[in-house]
Amino acid sequence: MKKTIYLLLFILLNIIFYSANSCACISFENASWIDSLELTRNIFFSILILYVSEFILSKTLSFLNTLNWSNELPEELSKIYDKDKYSKSMDYEKTKYKFSTISSLLWFNVMVLILLFSWFWELYNYLHNFTSNTILITLYFFWIITLFQTIISLPFSYYSTFVIEEKFWFNKMTKKMFFMDSIKSILLTVLIGWWILALITWIYTITWNSFWLYTWWVVTFFSVFMMMFYSSLIVPLFNKQTPLKEWKLRDEIEAFASSVWFTLDNIYVIDWSKRSTKANAYFSWFGPKKRIVLYDTLISDLTNNELVAVLAHEIGHYKRKHTIQMLIFWMIQTWIMLFILWLALKFPEVSKALWAFEGNFAVWLVAFGILYTPISIIFGLLGSILSRKNEYQADEFAWLNYKPEKLKSALIKLSRNNLSNLRPHPAYEFFYYSHPTVLKRIKALDSIKTKKVKS
């Protein structure tokens, strides 16, 4: 299994090496003697090869994941699934895999056609007939792309919700709610995304040398703001949040929080059951803002002790400073991305590779987004590794500070009710899983118990 992961990483490194040789390994001092046409051609082929390679990598990983599927209940899952439930979970995985393959193939073909026939440039050139303002063109450009993506993706999203999720008894949404959610999402994208994009484009037009630094501050400020207020500003637009009225459960949660010196401000219940039967919980905080949100489906699925164990895990993230850790990781990642973007903006060939003229900021962003793919994958891998490590640490905190067996039983129930795939292919898990599988988490918890007994 490790050999498969190493092979895929080797392929990824070769993709990076190719793109670096074709367009990135040039110094600013020597750029003057580089043949502009040749460089533009190399960048175009890099964009095309990177996009195709990323698609092949993702489909290879998805196929490898199917190799771990079996019709018979594996021995290691016998304490989590019975035969019928396991068979249903396999049907769920196979259905999602087939659907994902079809939808991703469609997107892939559409994107390749757009690249080959220079439709990004055609769109920009069309918009240029109406205005020469860089900010307005950039806003209209990405608004049309977003609208195009929404029109194509909406039928797939509808099918996923009302056919696949409905088939496996997960969906509770009405069609009216589905379309209202879609409209709200589009409006939020326009109202929030437009202002952020307009501000970034304006910064680009007035502060060339410090563009990446000012943009980094803007994006960081916005992200921190959303961390603090997303639950109180955005979530209520889609779901109703009410204070937890179950006093016995509330008393147990507050008693545990007090025992680990955690000041708890708010405990809310979200009416998720009107959308899905799947259960979850989350804890949002930054500075003085601390809020625990329980899905009503979670309350109906777990006992009070199991619920406290789940929240002990979430508080463990706070105690181990994982939120700050992941924020710093994201800030470093964004800083590097914007700095590389600023370097790429020095080369007009980047936008010319998509048949755009010099100074075309919107098309520049699209080209850079694809060229940045290898680095983005690496950061994604690092983020997943860090996230999995944090999950183990939060589990350990909950295990040591609350009733250990209740966390295990909660994890098992949640996995069983959500039909989770507990035996993903190691390569697929390595690339995509932000959480360890429940089997691995239970083994880690048992090892903590063993160490505690020995000590």
C-alpha positions as CSV (number, residue, x, y, z in Angstrom):
1,M,0.0,0.0,0.0
2,K,2.8,2.4,0.8
3,K,4.4,1.7,-2.6
4,T,1.2,2.9,-4.2
5,I,1.3,6.2,-2.2
6,Y,5.0,6.6,-3.1
7,L,4.2,6.0,-6.8
8,L,1.5,8.6,-6.8
9,L,3.7,11.1,-5.0
10,F,6.4,10.4,-7.6
11,I,3.9,11.2,-10.4
12,L,3.0,14.4,-8.6
13,L,6.6,15.4,-8.3
14,N,7.1,14.8,-12.0
15,I,4.2,17.0,-12.8
16,I,5.8,19.7,-10.7
17,F,9.1,19.2,-12.4
18,Y,7.6,19.5,-15.8
19,S,5.7,22.7,-15.1
20,A,8.8,24.1,-13.4
21,N,11.0,23.4,-16.4
22,S,8.5,24.7,-18.9
23,C,7.5,28.0,-17.4
24,A,8.7,28.7,-13.8
25,C,12.4,28.1,-13.8
26,I,13.4,31.4,-15.3
27,S,14.9,34.3,-13.4
28,F,13.7,37.8,-13.8
29,E,17.2,38.9,-14.8
30,N,17.3,36.5,-17.8
31,A,13.6,36.9,-18.8
32,S,14.5,39.4,-21.5
33,W,16.2,36.9,-23.7
34,I,13.4,34.2,-23.4
35,D,11.5,33.9,-26.6
36,S,8.0,35.2,-25.6
37,L,6.1,33.0,-28.1
38,E,7.9,29.9,-27.0
39,L,7.4,30.7,-23.3
40,T,3.7,31.4,-24.0
41,R,3.3,28.0,-25.7
42,N,5.1,26.2,-22.9
43,I,2.9,27.8,-20.3
44,F,-0.2,26.8,-22.3
45,F,0.9,23.2,-22.5
46,S,1.8,23.3,-18.8
47,I,-1.8,24.5,-18.0
48,L,-3.3,21.8,-20.2
49,I,-1.0,19.0,-18.9
50,L,-1.5,20.1,-15.2
51,Y,-5.3,20.0,-15.6
52,V,-5.3,16.6,-17.3
53,S,-2.8,15.2,-14.8
54,E,-4.7,16.4,-11.8
55,F,-7.8,14.8,-13.3
56,I,-6.0,11.5,-13.9
57,L,-4.6,11.5,-10.4
58,S,-8.0,12.0,-8.8
59,K,-9.6,9.3,-10.9
60,T,-6.8,6.9,-10.2
61,L,-7.2,7.5,-6.5
62,S,-11.0,7.0,-6.8
63,F,-10.5,3.7,-8.7
64,L,-8.0,2.5,-6.1
65,N,-10.5,3.2,-3.4
66,T,-12.9,0.8,-5.1
67,L,-10.4,-2.1,-4.7
68,N,-11.1,-2.1,-1.0
69,W,-14.8,-2.7,-1.4
70,S,-16.1,-6.2,-0.7
71,N,-19.4,-8.0,-0.7
72,E,-18.6,-9.9,2.5
73,L,-18.5,-8.1,5.9
74,P,-14.8,-7.8,6.9
75,E,-14.0,-9.2,10.3
76,E,-12.6,-5.9,11.6
77,L,-16.0,-4.2,10.9
78,S,-18.2,-6.8,12.5
79,K,-18.5,-4.8,15.7
80,I,-19.6,-1.7,13.8
81,Y,-21.8,-3.0,10.9
82,D,-24.1,-6.0,10.6
83,K,-24.3,-7.7,7.2
84,D,-27.3,-5.7,6.0
85,K,-25.9,-2.3,7.1
86,Y,-22.5,-3.1,5.6
87,S,-24.1,-4.1,2.3
88,K,-26.1,-0.8,2.3
89,S,-22.9,1.2,3.0
90,M,-21.2,-0.5,0.0
91,D,-24.2,0.3,-2.2
92,Y,-24.0,3.9,-1.1
93,E,-20.3,4.1,-1.9
94,K,-20.7,2.5,-5.3
95,T,-23.6,4.8,-6.2
96,K,-21.7,7.9,-5.2
97,Y,-18.6,6.7,-7.1
98,K,-20.6,6.1,-10.4
99,F,-22.3,9.5,-10.1
100,S,-19.0,11.3,-9.2
101,T,-17.3,9.7,-12.2
102,I,-20.0,10.9,-14.6
103,S,-20.2,14.4,-13.3
104,S,-16.4,14.9,-13.1
105,L,-16.0,13.6,-16.7
106,L,-18.5,16.2,-17.8
107,W,-16.7,19.0,-16.0
108,F,-13.3,17.7,-17.4
109,N,-14.5,17.8,-21.0
110,V,-16.1,21.2,-20.6
111,M,-12.9,22.6,-19.1
112,V,-10.6,21.1,-21.8
113,L,-12.9,22.6,-24.5
114,I,-12.7,26.0,-22.8
115,L,-8.9,25.8,-22.7
116,L,-8.5,24.6,-26.3
117,F,-11.0,27.1,-27.9
118,S,-9.8,30.1,-25.8
119,W,-13.3,30.7,-24.4
120,F,-11.9,32.5,-21.4
121,W,-10.3,35.1,-23.7
122,E,-13.4,35.2,-25.8
123,L,-15.5,36.1,-22.8
124,Y,-13.0,38.7,-21.6
125,N,-12.8,40.2,-25.1
126,Y,-16.6,40.4,-25.3
127,L,-16.8,42.2,-21.9
128,H,-14.1,44.6,-23.0
129,N,-16.6,45.9,-25.6
130,F,-18.7,47.3,-22.9
131,T,-16.1,48.7,-20.4
132,S,-12.4,49.0,-20.1
133,N,-12.5,49.3,-16.3
134,T,-10.4,46.5,-14.9
135,I,-12.5,46.1,-11.8
136,L,-15.8,45.9,-13.6
137,I,-14.5,43.5,-16.3
138,T,-13.0,41.2,-13.6
139,L,-16.3,41.2,-11.6
140,Y,-18.4,40.5,-14.7
141,F,-16.0,37.9,-15.9
142,F,-16.1,35.8,-12.7
143,W,-19.8,36.4,-12.3
144,I,-20.5,34.8,-15.7
145,I,-18.2,31.9,-14.9
146,T,-19.9,31.4,-11.5
147,L,-23.4,31.5,-13.2
148,F,-22.2,29.0,-15.8
149,Q,-20.9,26.7,-13.1
150,T,-24.1,27.0,-11.2
151,I,-26.3,26.2,-14.2
152,I,-24.3,23.1,-15.0
153,S,-23.8,21.9,-11.4
154,L,-27.4,22.5,-10.3
155,P,-28.9,19.4,-12.0
156,F,-26.2,17.2,-10.6
157,S,-26.7,18.6,-7.1
158,Y,-30.5,18.0,-7.5
159,Y,-29.9,14.4,-8.6
160,S,-27.5,13.8,-5.7
161,T,-30.0,15.2,-3.2
162,F,-33.3,13.8,-4.5
163,V,-32.2,10.6,-6.0
164,I,-29.0,9.3,-4.3
165,E,-29.5,10.7,-0.8
166,E,-33.2,10.0,-1.0
167,K,-32.6,6.4,-2.0
168,F,-30.5,5.8,1.2
169,W,-33.0,7.6,3.5
170,F,-30.7,10.6,4.2
171,N,-32.5,13.4,2.4
172,K,-35.3,15.4,4.1
173,M,-35.2,18.5,2.0
174,T,-38.1,19.7,0.0
175,K,-37.7,20.9,-3.6
176,K,-38.6,24.4,-2.5
177,M,-36.0,24.4,0.2
178,F,-33.4,23.1,-2.3
179,F,-33.9,25.9,-4.7
180,M,-34.2,28.5,-2.0
181,D,-30.8,27.4,-0.7
182,S,-29.3,27.6,-4.2
183,I,-30.6,31.2,-4.6
184,K,-29.3,32.2,-1.2
185,S,-25.9,30.7,-2.0
186,I,-25.7,32.6,-5.2
187,L,-26.7,35.9,-3.6
188,L,-24.2,35.4,-0.8
189,T,-21.5,34.6,-3.4
190,V,-22.3,37.8,-5.3
191,L,-22.7,40.1,-2.2
192,I,-19.6,38.9,-0.4
193,G,-17.5,37.5,-3.2
194,W,-17.9,40.6,-5.4
195,W,-16.8,43.0,-2.7
196,I,-13.7,40.9,-1.9
197,L,-12.8,40.4,-5.6
198,A,-13.4,44.1,-6.3
199,L,-11.1,45.1,-3.4
200,I,-8.4,42.7,-4.5
201,T,-8.6,43.9,-8.1
202,W,-8.5,47.5,-6.9
203,I,-5.4,46.7,-4.9
204,Y,-3.8,45.2,-8.0
205,T,-4.5,48.4,-10.0
206,I,-3.0,50.8,-7.5
207,T,-0.2,48.9,-5.6
208,W,1.7,46.7,-8.0
209,N,4.8,46.1,-5.9
210,S,2.8,45.4,-2.7
211,F,-0.2,43.8,-4.3
212,W,0.3,40.3,-2.7
213,L,1.0,41.7,0.8
214,Y,-2.1,44.0,0.9
215,T,-4.2,41.2,-0.6
216,W,-3.0,38.8,2.1
217,W,-4.0,41.2,4.8
218,V,-7.5,41.6,3.3
219,V,-8.0,37.8,2.9
220,T,-6.7,37.1,6.4
221,F,-9.0,39.7,7.9
222,F,-12.0,38.4,6.1
223,S,-11.2,34.8,7.1
224,V,-10.8,35.7,10.8
225,F,-14.0,37.7,10.7
226,M,-15.9,34.7,9.2
227,M,-14.4,32.4,11.8
228,M,-15.8,34.6,14.5
229,F,-19.2,35.4,13.0
230,Y,-20.1,32.7,10.5
231,S,-22.3,30.8,12.9
232,S,-24.2,33.9,14.0
233,L,-24.4,35.6,10.6
234,I,-24.5,33.0,7.8
235,V,-25.9,29.9,9.4
236,P,-29.2,31.6,10.4
237,L,-29.9,32.3,6.7
238,F,-30.2,28.6,6.1
239,N,-31.0,27.0,9.5
240,K,-32.7,27.9,12.7
241,Q,-30.5,27.9,15.8
242,T,-32.2,27.8,19.2
243,P,-30.6,27.5,22.7
244,L,-30.4,24.0,24.0
245,K,-33.6,23.4,26.1
246,E,-32.8,19.9,27.4
247,W,-31.7,21.0,30.8
248,K,-30.3,17.6,31.9
249,L,-28.0,17.5,28.8
250,R,-27.1,21.2,29.2
251,D,-26.2,20.6,32.9
252,E,-24.0,17.6,31.9
253,I,-22.2,19.6,29.2
254,E,-21.6,22.6,31.5
255,A,-20.4,20.3,34.2
256,F,-17.8,18.8,32.0
257,A,-16.8,22.1,30.6
258,S,-16.3,23.4,34.1
259,S,-14.2,20.3,35.0
260,V,-11.7,21.1,32.3
261,W,-11.6,24.9,32.9
262,F,-13.5,25.7,29.7
263,T,-15.7,28.8,29.8
264,L,-18.8,27.9,27.7
265,D,-20.9,30.8,26.5
266,N,-23.6,29.3,24.2
267,I,-25.0,25.9,23.4
268,Y,-27.3,25.8,20.4
269,V,-29.3,23.2,18.5
270,I,-29.6,23.5,14.7
271,D,-32.7,22.1,12.9
272,W,-30.7,19.9,10.6
273,S,-33.4,17.2,10.5
274,K,-35.3,19.3,7.9
275,R,-32.5,18.7,5.5
276,S,-30.9,15.4,6.3
277,T,-30.8,12.5,8.8
278,K,-27.0,12.7,9.0
279,A,-25.7,13.9,12.3
280,N,-22.9,16.2,13.3
281,A,-21.8,18.9,15.8
282,Y,-19.3,21.7,15.7
283,F,-17.6,24.2,17.9
284,S,-16.8,27.7,16.7
285,W,-14.7,30.2,18.5
286,F,-12.2,32.9,18.1
287,G,-11.3,35.3,21.0
288,P,-14.3,35.7,23.2
289,K,-16.8,34.1,20.8
290,K,-17.4,30.4,21.9
291,R,-20.4,28.5,20.5
292,I,-21.2,24.8,20.6
293,V,-23.8,23.8,17.9
294,L,-25.5,20.4,18.1
295,Y,-27.5,19.0,15.1
296,D,-30.9,17.9,16.3
297,T,-30.2,14.6,14.5
298,L,-27.2,14.1,16.7
299,I,-29.3,14.6,19.9
300,S,-31.8,12.0,18.7
301,D,-29.0,9.5,17.7
302,L,-26.8,9.6,20.8
303,T,-27.2,9.3,24.5
304,N,-26.4,12.2,26.8
305,N,-23.1,10.7,27.8
306,E,-22.1,10.1,24.2
307,L,-23.0,13.7,23.3
308,V,-20.8,15.0,26.1
309,A,-18.0,12.7,24.8
310,V,-18.4,14.2,21.3
311,L,-18.3,17.7,22.7
312,A,-15.3,16.8,24.8
313,H,-13.5,16.0,21.6
314,E,-14.4,19.4,20.2
315,I,-13.2,21.1,23.3
316,G,-10.0,19.1,22.9
317,H,-9.4,20.9,19.7
318,Y,-9.6,24.2,21.6
319,K,-7.4,23.0,24.5
320,R,-4.8,21.8,22.0
321,K,-5.0,25.1,20.1
322,H,-5.8,23.4,16.9
323,T,-7.9,26.2,15.5
324,I,-5.0,28.7,15.9
325,Q,-2.6,26.1,14.5
326,M,-4.7,25.5,11.3
327,L,-5.3,29.3,10.9
328,I,-1.5,29.9,11.0
329,F,-1.0,27.0,8.5
330,W,-3.7,28.6,6.2
331,M,-2.1,32.0,6.5
332,I,1.3,30.7,5.5
333,Q,-0.3,28.8,2.6
334,T,-2.1,31.9,1.4
335,W,1.0,34.1,1.8
336,I,3.0,31.7,-0.4
337,M,0.2,31.5,-2.9
338,L,-0.2,35.2,-3.3
339,F,3.5,35.8,-3.4
340,I,3.8,33.3,-6.3
341,L,0.8,35.0,-7.9
342,W,2.6,38.3,-7.7
343,L,5.7,36.8,-9.3
344,A,3.6,35.2,-12.1
345,L,2.0,38.6,-12.8
346,K,5.4,39.8,-13.9
347,F,5.1,37.6,-16.9
348,P,2.4,38.7,-19.5
349,E,2.9,35.2,-21.1
350,V,0.8,33.7,-18.3
351,S,-2.3,35.4,-19.5
352,K,-1.3,35.2,-23.2
353,A,-1.1,31.4,-22.8
354,L,-5.0,31.6,-22.7
355,W,-4.9,33.9,-25.7
356,A,-5.4,37.1,-23.7
357,F,-3.6,40.4,-24.2
358,E,-1.1,41.8,-21.7
359,G,-2.5,43.1,-18.4
360,N,-5.5,40.8,-18.4
361,F,-5.9,40.3,-14.7
362,A,-9.0,38.1,-14.7
363,V,-7.6,35.6,-17.2
364,W,-4.3,35.8,-15.4
365,L,-6.0,34.5,-12.2
366,V,-7.6,31.6,-14.1
367,A,-4.2,30.6,-15.7
368,F,-2.4,30.9,-12.4
369,G,-5.1,28.9,-10.6
370,I,-4.3,25.9,-12.8
371,L,-0.5,26.4,-12.8
372,Y,-0.7,26.5,-9.0
373,T,-2.3,23.0,-8.9
374,P,0.8,21.0,-7.8
375,I,1.6,23.3,-4.9
376,S,-2.1,23.3,-4.0
377,I,-2.1,19.5,-3.9
378,I,1.0,19.5,-1.6
379,F,-0.6,22.0,0.8
380,G,-3.7,19.9,0.7
381,L,-1.7,16.8,1.7
382,L,0.1,18.7,4.5
383,G,-3.2,20.1,5.7
384,S,-4.8,16.6,5.8
385,I,-1.9,15.1,7.6
386,L,-2.0,17.9,10.2
387,S,-5.8,17.6,10.5
388,R,-5.6,13.8,11.1
389,K,-3.0,14.4,13.8
390,N,-5.2,16.9,15.5
391,E,-8.1,14.5,15.5
392,Y,-6.1,11.9,17.3
393,Q,-5.1,14.5,19.9
394,A,-8.7,15.7,20.4
395,D,-9.7,12.1,20.8
396,E,-7.0,11.6,23.4
397,F,-8.2,14.7,25.3
398,A,-11.8,13.4,25.4
399,W,-10.6,9.9,26.4
400,L,-8.5,11.2,29.3
401,N,-11.0,13.7,30.6
402,Y,-14.4,12.0,30.2
403,K,-15.9,8.5,30.0
404,P,-13.7,6.7,27.4
405,E,-16.1,4.1,26.2
406,K,-18.7,6.7,25.4
407,L,-16.5,8.3,22.8
408,K,-16.0,4.9,21.1
409,S,-19.7,4.1,21.1
410,A,-20.5,7.6,19.7
411,L,-18.0,7.3,16.9
412,I,-19.3,3.8,16.0
413,K,-23.0,5.0,16.0
414,L,-22.2,8.1,13.8
415,S,-20.2,6.0,11.3
416,R,-22.9,3.4,11.1
417,N,-25.8,5.8,10.8
418,N,-23.9,7.9,8.1
419,L,-22.9,4.7,6.2
420,S,-19.3,5.8,6.3
421,N,-16.6,4.0,4.3
422,L,-14.4,2.6,7.1
423,R,-11.9,0.8,4.8
424,P,-10.7,3.4,2.2
425,H,-7.6,2.6,0.1
426,P,-4.6,3.9,2.0
427,A,-3.6,6.1,-1.0
428,Y,-7.1,7.6,-1.2
429,E,-7.1,8.2,2.5
430,F,-3.7,9.8,2.5
431,F,-4.7,12.3,-0.2
432,Y,-8.3,13.1,0.8
433,Y,-9.2,12.2,4.4
434,S,-9.0,15.0,6.9
435,H,-10.1,12.6,9.6
436,P,-8.7,9.2,10.4
437,T,-11.1,6.3,9.8
438,V,-13.1,5.3,12.9
439,L,-11.3,1.9,12.9
440,K,-8.0,3.8,13.3
441,R,-9.4,6.1,15.9
442,I,-10.7,3.2,18.0
443,K,-7.3,1.5,17.8
444,A,-5.6,4.7,18.9
445,L,-8.0,5.1,21.8
446,D,-7.4,1.5,22.8
447,S,-3.7,2.1,22.8
448,I,-4.2,5.1,25.1
449,K,-6.1,2.7,27.4
450,T,-3.3,0.2,27.3
451,K,-0.6,2.8,28.1
452,K,-2.8,4.1,31.0
453,V,-3.1,0.6,32.5
454,K,0.6,-0.1,32.2
455,S,1.5,3.2,33.8
